[in-house]
Structure formats: structure tokens, C-alpha cells
Amino acid sequence: MIPTVPQIQPPPPPQPPQPPRQPDLSSTAKRRRDDEGDAAAPGETEESAPKRQAKAQDVIFRIVVPSRQIGKVIGKGGHRIQKIREDTKATIKIADAIARFEERVIIISSKDNENMVSDAENALQQIANIILTEDDAGGESAGAVSAGHVAANTIRLLIAGSQAGSLIGMSGQNIEKLRSSSGATIAILAPNQLPLCASAYESDRVVQISGDVPAVLKALKEIGYQLRENPPRQVISISPAYNYSLIQPAQPYMDPTSGQPILQLTMLHSR
């Protein structure tokens, strides 16, 4: 019997070299977008990502301004206040004065949003900066004592009575912390110290901030944030109707700047 010799298979022919595989750019980009999406939404940076929960109601501030300073807030032809409106996108309205020489209320409002600083807060800071630092047309600086007996470098805000408690805090802890952190003098005025413009709402109070200009602006920024986080319980109108039954008849008093007698309206202290 003849033995069978195994057949040797020839080696396979060499394969031509394959071109290097190109990465799937679309899937790579998609993965990169997915990874970035965990940190911020498309079109947002880490700094602009939402940091707070927006509230349903508008942010509103009411700043009390001596009549003599209204002109410099408005500016020639209204250009200054219009620029603030355009820069901040806030709604700004100047309420009518109750009587000559009386203070006016500037009402600032905006929609709440997720930003740490609202449009209304930005407008409030700009207006306060004008009041405290800009000279008016007559050359009288903000450091002069006004005829309304308001201390130099002072900003006053009207707040709802429901906001006063949160601003003061338990045993005065909140307001004392604001004083310490800002270096400003901060007081909640008593009902018998309220200006006439506070007659629109019987529960209104006045927050008075005074001191060096940087300290006042810092305190105002912190107070603005606190008021935004604790909005008033009642609806604040941007066109307030004053309660004239709370106003006493005009009484003469001497204007300390001119020495001339003028009439001054005062609030009844029955609240």
C-alpha cells in the first residue's frame, strides 16, 4: 500500500494595504456636545448658567428722591433716565409729587429672572449712583444737606410692611449684619417719620441708608437682593394713588437753605 503524502496549501496572496480609518467626526462632535451639555445649556457659559429660581411676580423698588434732585436723574431732555431704561431694560416711572418741595418716588420694576442680579436692581444702582455722586445743574452736590432735613449721602427706599420683618430679622440680626458688612448706617424709620409719598399704602415703611458713598451703594445692593428674595405680599402699583386723608394741612416752616418760610405738609400719625 502506497502511503498518502499530505498536500501543502500555498500561502494566501498578500492583501493590499488598507487606508487608515477616518474618525466619525459627527459622532465625536455629538459626544462632545453631550458632555458639554451636562455643564451648561447650548449657548451658555458656566458664568451665565442659571443660579436661582425666578419668582412669578415682578421685581419692584421704590426710591424716594428729593424734588431738587429729580432733574439730574431725568437729565436734559430726559436723556439720562432714558439711557438707564435702555441699558438695564427696566421699567422706570416717576410718580407725581403731592406738593411743591416734596419728595418724589421713582418706581423701578422688571420681570424676575434666573440671573443673580435683576434688571431692576441694575437700574436701582445706576439711579442711586447719580443721586449720590453727580452734581446737579445748580452746582449743588449730593453731599449738601437738603431742605427736607435728609442727611448727606442718603438713599431712602419705600418698602412694604410685609418686607420690613425679613429685612430686620429676628432680634435685628439681619439688619445688624447688613450694617456690619457694608459699613453704612441703616434704619427703618418709624411711622411718624414717613414722607408724604408713603401715603399710597398705609403699611409702607422707609429704609434709610446713609454714610460714605461706597458704603451706601454696597448696602443698597445687599438690601435690593433681600427685597427681591422677599417680595411684598400686596400688589404695588406703578401709578400710586395717595391717601390725602393721612396728610395734615400745610404748616409754615423755615427753609434752612434760603431762610424763607415755606409750607410743609406732614403725615398724620394715626397708623
Secondary structure, 3 states (H helix, E strand, C coil): CCCCCCCCCCCCCCCCCCCCCCCCHHHHHHHHHHHHHCCCCCCCCCCCCCCCCCCCCCEEEEEEECHHHHHHHHCHHHHHHHHHHHHHCCEEEECCCCCCCCCEEEEEEECCCCCCCCHHHHHHHHHHHHHHHCCCCCCCCCCCCCCCCCCCCEEEEEECHHHHHHHHCHHHHHHHHHHHHHCCEEEECCHHHCCHHHHHCCCCEEEEEECCHHHHHHHHHHHHHHHHHCCCCCCCCCCCCCCHHHECCCEEEECCCCCCEEEECCECCCC
